[in-house]
């Protein structure tokens, strides 16, 4: 049996600027495109609660969107995560000016805020986001508690209110209003108010808004990009290859049925298909070993035997090109143990073999600078330390293949929730963004 997932949180470390393009269309009306700023920011460890299946990273990027919540609308900033279900807001009644961005949402000044009763069916909805089932508080309201392996915790009430995306107003969206947070980290200067869950769970944003399709494209050069909710009726110069979403009806202990799960078939280094047994890519009888796309995770993590085969072949094909870091005790983010020394005066990395993740019906090709990540602040003599951007899930105690957003750069990623499939196409995301911005 593969090990059970460790409860963890996400902690980003550098800034990323992205644009969000939100397309909405009511029946019998013309589709409208709304452009909103999307960026990332530093979130201290323990500040933002995460579901127990999230990985703990010391260096990661969180993609955030500025939206409004409540009536009158309050400006908030929320992390977008396709690996989470229920959206969360840090709630506090100290900020009484809704026009001033604040790391807290004040429910007391919103006329449309409505707490969820513990007798409501919403309160008994089963979700992996709750390691402890929701319960009743002293006011007969639905009370939720989150607790994590790093000793952080958060609790509050489930509620509903109006969420605004540009001119798109969405009343009655359910979220968690967390008013009590304990963390072992003393930092608390984050401006992020909460998390926007976008997986397949019934309480996620895309499920509540009945979004039929959403897409995103993240540039690898300047970290700009776009996220599109709704149809993408335009051409970016390539055709999509689709892979079906895996759906199972029977609950299994280590299978997340709300995740965007696909069938992983193999890995190529350059054009060489690695000799890996197909059984290693198939979930076992407990559900361990699923393959999921997760926008809330930066890098990609593979189960031990698959990771070891990739690591060995990448080492072979870079022998004589890159100088391996000779330090058996060094591993970036616990699980990324293939690292190299690169002279700081070198203007660019040498030519690297590509790595292709082969799914049923589609491939994701990762090449160039996407394959190595410079470890911030890590220097050996006059060399910077770069690590392979694939890690070993087993070292994290994780029982799944997790495809992070770093490997998804310069890919058009379409999630079709009606036909239950994911479309992939290589694209220049900076050019795609410019084209979409011209839609008006």
C-alpha positions in Angstrom: 0.0 0.0 0.0 1.3 3.5 -0.8 1.7 5.9 2.1 -1.2 8.2 3.0 -1.0 11.9 2.1 0.5 14.3 4.7 -1.6 17.3 5.7 0.2 20.4 4.4 0.0 24.0 3.3 1.3 26.1 0.4 3.8 29.0 0.8 4.8 31.0 -2.3 8.0 33.0 -2.4 8.0 35.3 -5.5 5.8 37.5 -7.5 3.9 36.6 -10.6 1.8 38.9 -12.8 -1.1 37.3 -14.8 -4.3 38.6 -16.3 -7.6 36.9 -15.8 -10.0 36.9 -18.7 -13.5 36.0 -17.5 -16.0 35.2 -20.2 -19.7 35.0 -19.2 -22.8 34.5 -21.2 -26.4 34.4 -20.2 -28.9 32.6 -22.4 -30.1 34.5 -25.4 -27.4 37.1 -25.0 -24.0 37.9 -26.5 -20.9 36.6 -24.7 -18.9 39.3 -22.9 -15.3 39.2 -22.0 -14.1 40.8 -18.7 -10.4 41.4 -18.1 -9.3 41.3 -14.4 -5.8 41.4 -12.9 -4.5 38.1 -11.6 -1.2 37.9 -9.7 0.7 36.0 -7.0 2.0 37.2 -3.7 4.0 35.9 -0.7 1.8 34.0 1.7 3.4 33.2 5.1 3.4 29.6 6.2 0.3 28.7 8.1 -1.6 31.9 7.1 -3.8 30.4 4.5 -5.5 27.1 5.4 -5.2 24.3 2.9 -7.0 21.0 2.5 -5.2 17.9 3.9 -4.2 16.6 0.5 -2.1 19.7 -0.3 1.7 19.6 -0.2 3.9 21.6 2.0 6.4 23.7 0.1 8.7 26.4 1.2 8.9 28.0 -2.2 5.8 28.1 -4.4 3.7 30.4 -6.5 0.1 31.1 -5.7 -2.1 32.6 -8.4 -4.4 35.2 -7.0 -7.4 37.1 -8.3 -8.9 40.3 -6.9 -12.7 40.1 -6.7 -15.5 41.6 -4.6 -17.6 39.9 -2.0 -20.8 41.2 -0.3 -23.1 44.2 -0.6 -21.7 46.8 -0.7 -18.9 45.0 -2.5 -15.7 44.5 -0.5 -12.4 44.1 -2.4 -10.6 40.8 -1.6 -7.7 38.8 -3.0 -8.1 35.0 -3.3 -5.8 32.2 -4.3 -7.1 30.2 -7.2 -6.7 26.4 -6.7 -8.0 23.6 -8.9 -7.0 21.2 -6.2 -9.4 22.5 -3.6 -13.2 22.5 -3.3 -14.7 24.9 -0.8 -13.7 28.6 -1.1 -12.5 30.3 2.1 -12.3 33.9 3.4 -10.5 35.2 6.5 -13.3 37.0 8.2 -13.1 39.9 10.7 -15.3 42.9 11.6 -12.5 45.5 12.0 -12.5 46.9 8.4 -15.6 49.0 7.8 -14.6 50.6 4.5 -15.4 48.1 1.7 -13.4 50.1 -0.8 -10.1 49.5 1.0 -8.4 46.2 0.2 -7.9 44.2 3.4 -6.7 40.7 4.3 -10.1 40.2 6.0 -13.7 40.1 4.9 -16.2 41.9 7.2 -19.5 40.0 7.1 -21.2 42.5 9.4 -21.3 45.2 6.8 -22.7 43.0 4.0 -26.5 43.1 3.7 -26.4 39.9 1.5 -24.2 37.8 3.9 -26.1 34.8 5.1 -24.7 32.1 7.5 -25.6 28.5 6.8 -27.8 26.8 9.4 -26.5 23.4 10.7 -29.8 21.9 9.7 -29.1 22.8 6.0 -28.2 20.0 3.6 -25.1 22.1 2.7 -23.8 21.6 6.2 -23.9 17.8 5.8 -22.3 17.8 2.3 -19.3 15.4 2.4 -16.1 17.0 1.2 -12.4 16.0 1.5 -11.8 19.6 2.6 -13.1 18.8 6.1 -10.9 16.4 8.0 -13.3 17.0 10.9 -17.1 16.9 9.9 -19.0 20.2 10.1 -21.1 20.6 13.2 -23.4 23.0 15.0 -22.2 25.9 17.0 -24.0 27.6 19.9 -26.1 29.7 17.5 -27.2 26.6 15.5 -24.9 27.7 12.6 -22.8 25.3 10.5 -19.3 25.3 12.0 -16.2 24.0 10.2 -12.8 23.2 11.5 -9.5 22.6 9.7 -6.4 21.2 11.3 -3.0 20.4 9.8 0.1 18.4 10.3 2.2 21.6 10.9 -0.1 22.4 13.9 -1.9 25.2 12.1 -5.7 25.3 12.3 -8.7 27.5 11.3 -12.3 27.5 12.1 -15.5 29.4 11.3 -19.0 29.2 9.8 -20.2 28.2 6.4 -22.0 31.1 4.7 -23.2 32.5 1.4 -22.8 35.9 -0.2 -22.5 37.7 -3.5 -19.2 37.3 -5.4 -18.4 39.8 -8.2 -16.0 39.2 -11.1 -15.8 42.6 -12.9 -19.4 43.3 -13.9 -20.5 39.7 -13.4 -22.5 39.4 -10.1 -23.0 36.0 -8.6 -25.4 35.9 -5.6 -25.6 33.1 -3.0 -22.1 31.6 -3.4 -21.3 29.3 -0.5 -17.9 29.6 1.2 -16.2 29.3 4.6 -16.0 32.5 6.7 -13.0 31.6 8.9 -12.7 33.9 12.0 -10.3 32.0 14.2 -6.9 31.0 12.9 -4.0 29.5 14.8 -0.5 29.2 13.2 3.0 28.4 14.4 4.3 31.2 12.1 4.4 34.7 13.4 4.2 36.4 10.0 0.8 37.9 9.2 1.4 40.5 6.6 -0.2 38.7 3.7 -2.8 40.6 1.8 -4.5 37.5 0.6 -8.0 37.1 2.0 -8.7 33.5 1.2 -8.8 30.7 -1.3 -11.0 30.1 -4.4 -11.7 26.4 -4.8 -12.2 25.2 -8.4 -12.1 21.4 -8.4 -15.0 19.1 -9.3 -16.6 19.0 -5.8 -20.2 20.2 -5.4 -19.2 23.2 -3.3 -16.4 24.4 -5.6 -16.8 27.7 -7.5 -17.2 26.1 -10.9 -19.8 23.7 -9.6 -21.8 26.3 -7.8 -21.7 28.6 -10.9 -22.4 25.7 -13.2 -19.4 26.7 -15.3 -19.3 24.3 -18.4 -15.7 25.0 -19.2 -12.7 26.9 -18.2 -9.2 27.3 -19.6 -5.8 28.9 -18.7 -2.5 29.6 -20.3 0.6 30.6 -18.3 3.6 32.1 -20.0 7.1 30.8 -19.2 9.0 33.9 -20.2 7.4 36.8 -18.3 4.9 34.9 -16.1 2.0 36.6 -17.7 -1.1 34.7 -18.8 -4.8 34.3 -18.8 -7.6 32.3 -17.2 -10.9 32.0 -19.1 -14.2 30.9 -17.6 -16.5 29.7 -20.3 -16.1 29.0 -24.0 -12.9 29.9 -25.8 -14.1 30.7 -29.3 -10.8 31.7 -30.8 -7.7 30.2 -32.4 -4.3 30.3 -30.8 -2.5 28.6 -33.7 -2.9 25.0 -32.6 -5.5 22.2 -32.1 -6.3 20.7 -28.7 -5.6 17.1 -28.0 -8.1 15.7 -25.4 -7.6 13.2 -22.6 -10.6 12.0 -20.7 -11.2 12.7 -17.0 -11.2 9.5 -14.9 -14.4 9.1 -12.9 -15.1 6.3 -10.4 -18.4 5.7 -8.6 -17.0 3.8 -5.6 -15.3 5.8 -2.9 -11.7 4.7 -2.3 -9.6 5.8 0.7 -6.7 7.3 -1.4 -8.6 8.5 -4.5 -9.7 12.1 -4.7 -12.9 12.0 -6.8 -13.1 15.8 -6.9 -9.6 16.1 -8.6 -9.0 16.6 -12.3 -7.7 13.0 -12.8 -6.4 11.6 -16.1 -4.8 8.4 -17.3 -1.0 8.6 -17.3 0.6 6.3 -19.8 4.4 7.0 -19.9 7.3 9.4 -20.0 9.7 10.3 -22.8 13.1 11.9 -22.4 13.8 13.6 -25.8 12.1 11.0 -28.0 13.0 8.0 -25.9 10.1 6.3 -24.3 11.2 5.1 -20.9 10.9 1.4 -20.1 8.4 1.6 -17.3 5.7 -0.9 -16.5 2.2 0.4 -17.3 1.0 -1.0 -14.0 2.9 1.7 -12.2 0.7 4.4 -13.7 -2.6 2.6 -12.7 -4.2 3.4 -9.3 -4.3 0.4 -7.0 -7.3 -1.1 -5.2 -7.1 1.7 -2.6 -7.1 4.4 -5.2 -3.5 5.3 -4.5 -1.6 6.3 -7.7 -4.0 8.6 -9.4 -2.7 11.3 -11.7 -4.1 14.9 -11.3 -3.6 18.4 -12.6 -3.3 20.9 -9.8 -3.0 24.6 -10.3 -2.2 25.0 -6.6 1.0 23.0 -6.8 4.1 24.5 -8.5 6.2 21.5 -9.6 5.4 17.9 -10.6 5.8 14.9 -8.4 5.9 11.3 -9.5 5.7 8.1 -7.6 9.1 6.7 -6.6 9.7 4.0 -9.2 8.6 6.3 -12.1 10.6 9.2 -10.7 13.7 7.1 -10.4 13.5 5.9 -14.0 13.1 9.5 -15.2 15.9 10.7 -12.9 18.3 8.1 -14.2 17.6 8.8 -17.9 17.8 12.6 -17.4 21.2 12.1 -15.7 22.4 9.9 -18.5 21.4 12.4 -21.2 22.9 15.4 -19.4 26.2 13.6 -18.5 29.0 15.9 -19.6 26.7 18.8 -20.0 25.8 19.7 -16.5 27.8 19.3 -13.2 25.8 17.3 -10.6 25.6 18.8 -7.1 27.6 16.3 -5.0 25.7 16.6 -1.8 23.6 13.6 -0.8 22.0 15.5 2.1 20.6 18.3 -0.2 17.0 18.0 -1.6 15.0 21.0 -2.7 11.5 21.0 -1.1 12.2 17.6 0.4 11.5 15.6 -2.8 13.6 17.2 -5.5 17.0 15.6 -5.1 18.5 15.9 -8.6 20.4 19.2 -8.5 23.2 20.7 -10.5 25.9 23.4 -10.1 25.8 26.1 -12.7 28.4 29.0 -12.8 26.8 32.3 -11.8 28.5 34.0 -14.7 26.8 31.8 -17.3 24.1 33.7 -19.1 22.0 30.8 -20.0 21.5 27.1 -19.4 23.0 24.5 -21.8 20.7 22.7 -24.2 18.6 20.2 -22.3 16.7 17.0 -23.3 13.0 17.5 -23.2 10.7 15.5 -21.0 7.2 14.6 -22.3 4.4 13.4 -20.0 2.3 11.0 -22.1 -1.4 10.8 -21.3 -4.1 8.9 -23.0 -4.7 10.9 -26.2 -2.4 13.9 -25.3 1.2 14.8 -24.4 2.7 17.6 -22.4 6.2 18.4 -23.5 8.4 20.2 -21.0 11.7 21.7 -22.3 14.4 24.3 -21.8 14.4 26.4 -18.7 11.2 24.7 -17.4 13.3 21.7 -16.6 15.6 23.3 -14.1 14.8 25.7 -11.2 17.4 28.0 -9.6 17.1 27.5 -5.8 16.8 31.0 -4.2 19.8 31.8 -2.0 21.6 28.5 -2.6 25.2 29.1 -3.7 28.2 26.8 -3.8 31.5 28.7 -4.4 30.7 30.7 -7.6 27.9 28.4 -8.7 24.2 28.6 -8.4 22.2 25.5 -7.5 19.6 24.4 -10.0 17.2 21.5 -9.3 15.3 19.2 -11.7 11.6 20.4 -11.6 10.3 16.9 -11.1 10.3 15.4 -7.6 9.7 12.1 -5.8 6.2 11.8 -4.3 7.3 9.0 -2.0 9.7 11.4 -0.2 6.7 13.5 0.6 4.5 10.6 1.8 2.1 11.3 -1.2 0.3 8.5 -3.0 -0.4 10.3 -6.3 1.1 11.8 -9.5 0.6 15.5 -9.2 1.2 17.7 -12.4 2.0 21.2 -11.2 1.6 24.5 -13.0 5.3 24.9 -13.7 5.2 22.1 -16.2 2.0 23.6 -17.6 3.7 26.8 -18.8 3.0 27.6 -22.4 0.3 25.1 -22.6 -3.3 25.9 -23.3 -5.2 23.9 -20.7 -8.9 23.5 -21.3 -11.1 21.8 -18.7 -14.4 20.7 -20.3 -16.8 19.8 -17.4 -19.6 18.8 -19.8 -17.7 16.2 -21.8 -15.5 15.3 -18.9 -12.2 15.8 -20.6 -9.0 18.0 -20.5 -7.7 19.6 -23.7 -4.0 20.3 -24.1 -2.2 22.3 -26.8 1.3 23.9 -26.9 0.9 27.7 -27.2 2.8 30.9 -26.8 0.8 32.2 -23.8 2.0 35.8 -24.0 0.7 36.0 -27.6 -2.5 34.3 -26.6 -3.1 36.8 -23.9 -2.5 39.7 -26.3 -5.0 38.2 -28.7 -7.6 37.7 -26.0 -7.2 41.2 -24.8 -8.1 42.4 -28.3 -11.5 40.7 -28.0 -13.0 43.8 -26.3 
